[in-house]
């Protein structure tokens, strides 16, 4: 496979882009973690190190999404997500850097603690205006976003609504490019991974990686660990949204449900709710590699990978690349005991 050419050529013409991420992100071998699991070679693709707003996978997406917003003449970004939304944090940081006003509509179930800590603290420091709402279904914001848009329009602003999760064709284009980047790194290291593991929330990162893998003939299967939706829902959603993106980007191959490798048994009580397996994974990775995962996305995804290694589903002679999507600032919004750490230490 010849990976010559620029990333812009991979996604085709017609996609404006603002380059803010320090790319390529590192690909690091996690030898201590592999030894602790007596399992396969494990590599971390460090997309937690994409720079803006303490980094994460949303930076790659927003390079394209925000370029579109600016091209359309927007002066204000309207972003929705949970109280500890990584998209909100990174949008607030990138908006500040680009001179765009940022309005966040952040939701969660009624009665859920909303400490101004973690991502929510950073939203404030980046100067975003925050509207808090109750969302019985976490991704259903009702009229809340539209109400903010209409208020901004009355104020004479030009709002642009960022898609939930930064998903959509522009966001997926970021991870088609990331596939090109990783394949180049794999060639340089002389490795041929069997799996690329990634958490699935709104589905945009996974869909972009699937489009990249199919159209660039990657050697691995893209393993998605859901942190919010059921496998059945995602098997229907991903092919439809990937097909729309493929047409916009100019890619020939589109994933079908049969192409998808998605697991949902590591979700636990729901989105953002810590699980024992996820907490154990966070501790193990921190203690063996000095790398921080988060309870919402990467911790649950790593739990899935560890479980599949220990069950033999991922063989000891195979190679796994773990796409670290970031999100670790949310650690500071959780009670330490929920993460297996005492609230106080004896003197």
C-alpha positions as CSV (number, residue, x, y, z in Angstrom):
1,X,0.0,0.0,0.0
2,X,1.3,3.4,-1.0
3,X,0.6,6.1,1.6
4,X,2.2,9.0,-0.3
5,X,0.2,12.2,-0.6
6,X,-1.2,14.6,1.9
7,X,-4.0,14.1,4.2
8,X,-6.0,16.7,2.3
9,X,-5.8,14.5,-0.8
10,X,-7.1,11.6,1.2
11,X,-10.4,13.4,2.1
12,X,-10.7,15.1,-1.3
13,X,-11.4,18.7,-2.2
14,X,-14.1,20.9,-0.7
15,X,-13.4,20.4,3.0
16,X,-11.9,23.5,4.6
17,X,-9.7,22.9,7.5
18,X,-8.1,24.8,10.4
19,X,-4.9,23.1,11.5
20,X,-4.6,23.4,15.3
21,X,-3.5,19.9,16.4
22,X,0.2,18.9,16.6
23,X,0.1,16.0,14.3
24,X,1.0,13.2,14.0
25,X,0.2,12.2,17.5
26,X,2.6,9.6,19.0
27,X,2.2,5.9,18.7
28,X,3.7,4.4,21.8
29,X,4.2,0.7,22.8
30,X,2.7,-0.2,26.2
31,X,5.1,-3.0,27.0
32,X,4.5,-3.0,30.8
33,X,0.7,-3.3,30.2
34,X,1.3,-6.1,27.8
35,X,3.5,-7.9,30.3
36,X,0.9,-7.4,33.1
37,X,-1.8,-9.0,30.9
38,X,0.5,-11.7,29.6
39,X,-1.1,-10.8,26.3
40,X,-0.6,-9.2,22.9
41,X,1.6,-6.3,22.0
42,X,-0.3,-3.2,22.8
43,X,0.3,0.3,21.4
44,X,-1.4,3.5,22.4
45,X,-2.3,6.0,19.6
46,X,-2.1,9.1,21.7
47,X,-4.9,11.3,20.5
48,X,-5.2,12.5,24.0
49,X,-2.2,14.7,23.0
50,X,-3.9,16.7,20.3
51,X,-3.2,19.9,22.1
52,X,-6.2,22.2,22.1
53,X,-8.0,22.4,25.4
54,X,-5.9,19.6,26.9
55,X,-6.5,17.5,23.8
56,X,-8.7,14.5,22.8
57,X,-10.2,13.0,19.7
58,X,-12.6,16.0,19.2
59,X,-9.7,18.2,18.0
60,X,-9.3,16.3,14.8
61,X,-13.1,16.6,14.1
62,X,-13.3,20.3,15.0
63,X,-10.5,21.2,12.7
64,X,-13.0,20.5,9.9
65,X,-16.3,21.4,11.7
66,X,-15.1,24.8,12.8
67,X,-13.5,25.6,9.4
68,X,-17.0,25.1,8.0
69,X,-18.5,27.3,10.6
70,X,-16.1,30.1,9.7
71,X,-16.6,29.6,6.0
72,X,-20.4,30.0,6.6
73,X,-19.8,33.3,8.4
74,X,-20.5,32.2,12.0
75,X,-19.3,34.2,14.9
76,X,-20.7,31.9,17.7
77,X,-20.6,28.2,18.3
78,X,-23.5,26.4,19.9
79,X,-22.4,23.1,21.4
80,X,-24.4,20.5,23.3
81,X,-23.3,17.6,25.5
82,X,-23.2,16.2,29.0
83,X,-22.0,18.2,32.0
84,X,-18.5,16.8,31.6
85,X,-18.5,17.0,27.8
86,X,-15.1,16.7,26.1
87,X,-16.5,18.2,23.0
88,X,-17.7,21.3,25.0
89,X,-14.3,21.7,26.6
90,X,-12.4,21.5,23.4
91,X,-14.9,23.6,21.5
92,X,-14.6,26.3,24.1
93,X,-10.8,26.2,23.9
94,X,-10.7,26.2,20.1
95,X,-13.4,28.9,19.9
96,X,-11.3,31.1,22.2
97,X,-8.3,30.6,20.0
98,X,-10.2,31.5,16.8
99,X,-12.0,34.5,18.3
100,X,-15.4,32.8,18.3
101,X,-18.0,33.1,21.1
102,X,-19.0,29.7,22.5
103,X,-22.4,28.8,24.0
104,X,-22.6,25.4,25.7
105,X,-25.9,23.6,26.4
106,X,-25.0,20.9,28.9
107,X,-27.4,18.3,30.1
108,X,-27.8,15.4,32.5
109,X,-30.4,13.5,34.4
110,X,-32.3,15.5,37.1
111,X,-30.5,15.5,40.4
112,X,-27.2,14.5,39.0
113,X,-24.3,16.3,40.7
114,X,-22.9,19.2,38.7
115,X,-19.7,20.3,40.4
116,X,-17.7,23.0,38.7
117,X,-14.7,20.7,38.3
118,X,-13.0,18.8,35.5
119,X,-14.3,19.8,32.1
120,X,-17.0,22.1,33.5
121,X,-14.3,24.1,35.3
122,X,-12.3,24.4,32.1
123,X,-15.4,25.5,30.1
124,X,-15.6,28.5,32.5
125,X,-11.9,29.3,32.2
126,X,-12.1,29.3,28.4
127,X,-14.8,31.9,28.6
128,X,-17.8,29.8,27.4
129,X,-21.3,30.7,28.4
130,X,-23.0,27.6,29.9
131,X,-26.7,26.8,30.0
132,X,-27.5,23.8,32.2
133,X,-30.6,21.7,31.4
134,X,-32.1,18.4,32.5
135,X,-32.1,15.6,29.9
136,X,-33.9,12.5,30.9
137,X,-32.4,10.8,27.8
138,X,-28.9,12.2,27.8
139,X,-28.7,12.9,24.1
140,X,-32.2,14.4,23.8
141,X,-31.9,18.2,24.4
142,X,-35.5,18.9,23.2
143,X,-35.8,22.6,22.3
144,X,-32.9,23.8,24.4
145,X,-30.4,24.2,21.6
146,X,-32.8,25.8,19.3
147,X,-33.8,28.3,22.1
148,X,-30.2,29.3,22.4
149,X,-29.9,29.7,18.7
150,X,-32.9,31.9,18.5
151,X,-31.7,34.1,21.4
152,X,-28.4,34.6,19.7
153,X,-30.1,35.5,16.4
154,X,-32.2,38.1,18.3
155,X,-28.9,39.5,19.7
156,X,-27.6,39.9,16.1
157,X,-25.2,37.0,16.3
158,X,-24.5,34.4,13.6
159,X,-24.7,31.0,15.4
160,X,-23.4,27.7,14.1
161,X,-24.6,24.5,15.8
162,X,-21.8,21.9,16.2
163,X,-23.2,18.4,15.6
164,X,-23.6,16.3,18.8
165,X,-20.2,14.6,19.4
166,X,-18.7,16.6,16.5
167,X,-20.0,13.8,14.3
168,X,-21.1,14.2,10.7
169,X,-19.0,14.1,7.5
170,X,-16.5,16.8,8.6
171,X,-15.9,15.0,11.9
172,X,-15.5,11.6,10.2
173,X,-13.0,13.2,7.7
174,X,-10.7,13.8,10.6
175,X,-10.5,10.1,11.3
176,X,-10.1,9.1,7.7
177,X,-7.0,11.3,7.9
178,X,-6.0,9.7,11.2
179,X,-6.1,6.3,9.5
180,X,-3.7,7.5,6.9
181,X,-1.5,8.8,9.7
182,X,-1.5,5.5,11.6
183,X,-0.9,3.4,8.6
184,X,2.2,5.4,7.9
185,X,3.4,4.9,11.5
186,X,2.7,1.2,11.3
187,X,4.9,0.9,8.2
188,X,7.6,2.9,9.9
189,X,7.5,0.5,12.9
190,X,7.1,-2.6,10.9
191,X,3.9,-3.7,12.7
192,X,0.7,-5.1,11.3
193,X,-2.0,-4.7,14.0
194,X,-4.9,-7.1,14.3
195,X,-7.2,-4.7,16.1
196,X,-7.7,-1.0,16.5
197,X,-9.8,-0.4,19.6
198,X,-11.8,2.8,20.2
199,X,-14.7,3.8,22.4
200,X,-18.0,4.7,20.7
201,X,-20.2,7.5,21.9
202,X,-22.0,9.4,19.2
203,X,-20.3,7.1,16.6
204,X,-18.4,9.7,14.5
205,X,-14.9,8.6,15.4
206,X,-15.7,4.9,14.9
207,X,-17.4,5.6,11.6
208,X,-14.5,7.7,10.4
209,X,-12.1,4.9,11.3
210,X,-14.2,2.3,9.6
211,X,-14.3,4.5,6.4
212,X,-10.5,4.9,6.6
213,X,-9.9,1.2,7.2
214,X,-12.0,0.1,4.3
215,X,-10.9,2.6,1.8
216,X,-7.2,2.5,2.7
217,X,-7.2,-1.3,3.0
218,X,-6.0,-1.4,6.7
219,X,-4.9,-4.8,8.0
220,X,-6.8,-4.5,11.3
221,X,-10.4,-4.8,12.5
222,X,-11.8,-1.7,14.1
223,X,-13.1,-2.8,17.5
224,X,-15.7,-0.4,19.0
225,X,-16.6,-0.5,22.7
226,X,-19.9,1.4,23.2
227,X,-20.2,3.7,26.2
228,X,-23.7,5.0,25.6
229,X,-25.8,3.1,22.9
230,X,-26.8,-0.5,22.3
231,X,-24.9,-2.6,19.8
232,X,-28.2,-3.0,17.8
233,X,-28.7,0.7,17.6
234,X,-25.1,1.3,16.4
235,X,-25.3,-1.5,13.8
236,X,-28.1,0.5,12.2
237,X,-26.8,4.0,12.7
238,X,-23.2,3.7,11.7
239,X,-23.6,2.4,8.1
240,X,-26.2,5.1,7.3
241,X,-24.2,8.0,8.6
242,X,-20.9,6.6,7.2
243,X,-22.6,6.4,3.7
244,X,-23.5,10.1,3.9
245,X,-20.0,11.0,4.9
246,X,-18.4,8.8,2.2
247,X,-20.4,10.5,-0.5
248,X,-19.3,14.0,0.8
249,X,-15.7,12.9,1.2
250,X,-15.5,11.1,-2.1
251,X,-14.8,7.5,-0.8
252,X,-16.0,4.4,-2.6
253,X,-16.4,1.8,0.1
254,X,-19.0,2.1,2.8
255,X,-19.3,-0.3,5.9
256,X,-22.2,-2.6,6.3
257,X,-23.4,-4.0,9.6
258,X,-21.5,-7.2,8.8
259,X,-18.2,-5.2,8.7
260,X,-18.7,-3.8,12.2
261,X,-17.2,-5.2,15.4
262,X,-19.1,-3.5,18.2
263,X,-19.4,-4.6,21.9
264,X,-21.8,-3.0,24.4
265,X,-21.5,-5.2,27.4
266,X,-19.0,-2.8,29.2
267,X,-21.4,0.1,29.4
268,X,-22.6,-0.6,33.0
269,X,-25.4,1.5,34.4
270,X,-25.1,4.0,31.6
271,X,-23.2,6.8,30.0
272,X,-20.8,8.5,32.5
273,X,-21.5,6.0,35.2
274,X,-18.3,4.4,36.4
275,X,-17.9,0.6,36.3
276,X,-15.7,-1.6,38.4
277,X,-14.1,-3.0,35.3
278,X,-13.5,0.5,33.9
279,X,-12.0,1.7,37.2
280,X,-9.7,-1.3,37.4
281,X,-8.6,-0.6,33.9
282,X,-7.8,3.0,34.7
283,X,-5.7,2.0,37.7
284,X,-3.8,-0.7,35.8
285,X,-2.9,1.6,32.9
286,X,-1.9,4.4,35.3
287,X,0.2,2.0,37.4
288,X,1.9,0.2,34.5
289,X,2.3,3.0,31.9
290,X,1.7,6.3,33.7
291,X,-1.1,7.1,31.2
292,X,-4.4,8.5,32.4
293,X,-7.7,7.1,31.1
294,X,-11.2,8.4,31.9
295,X,-14.3,6.8,33.4
296,X,-16.6,7.8,30.6
297,X,-14.8,6.6,27.4
298,X,-11.3,5.3,27.5
299,X,-11.6,3.4,30.8
300,X,-14.6,1.4,29.6
301,X,-13.0,0.7,26.3
302,X,-9.8,-0.5,28.0
303,X,-12.0,-2.7,30.2
304,X,-13.3,-4.3,27.0
305,X,-9.9,-4.9,25.6
306,X,-8.6,-6.4,28.8
307,X,-11.6,-8.7,29.1
308,X,-11.1,-9.9,25.5
309,X,-7.4,-10.5,26.2
310,X,-8.1,-12.5,29.4
311,X,-10.8,-14.5,27.7
312,X,-8.5,-15.4,24.8
313,X,-10.7,-13.6,22.2
314,X,-7.6,-11.5,21.5
315,X,-4.7,-13.8,21.3
316,X,-1.3,-13.4,23.0
317,X,0.4,-13.4,19.7
318,X,-1.7,-10.6,18.2
319,X,-1.2,-6.8,18.2
320,X,-3.7,-4.3,19.4
321,X,-3.6,-0.5,18.9
322,X,-5.7,1.4,21.5
323,X,-6.9,4.8,20.2
324,X,-6.7,7.0,23.3
325,X,-9.5,9.5,22.8
326,X,-8.6,11.7,25.8
327,X,-11.2,12.8,28.3
328,X,-9.0,12.4,31.4
329,X,-9.8,16.0,32.8
330,X,-13.2,14.5,33.8
331,X,-11.3,12.4,36.4
332,X,-11.3,15.5,38.6
333,X,-15.1,15.7,38.7
334,X,-15.6,12.3,40.2
335,X,-15.6,11.3,43.9
336,X,-12.2,9.6,44.4
337,X,-13.9,6.6,46.0
338,X,-15.7,6.0,42.7
339,X,-12.3,5.6,41.2
340,X,-11.0,3.3,43.9
341,X,-9.1,6.0,45.7
342,X,-9.7,7.0,49.3
343,X,-11.0,10.5,49.9
344,X,-8.4,11.2,52.6
345,X,-5.0,9.8,53.4
346,X,-3.7,9.1,56.9
347,X,-0.7,11.1,58.0
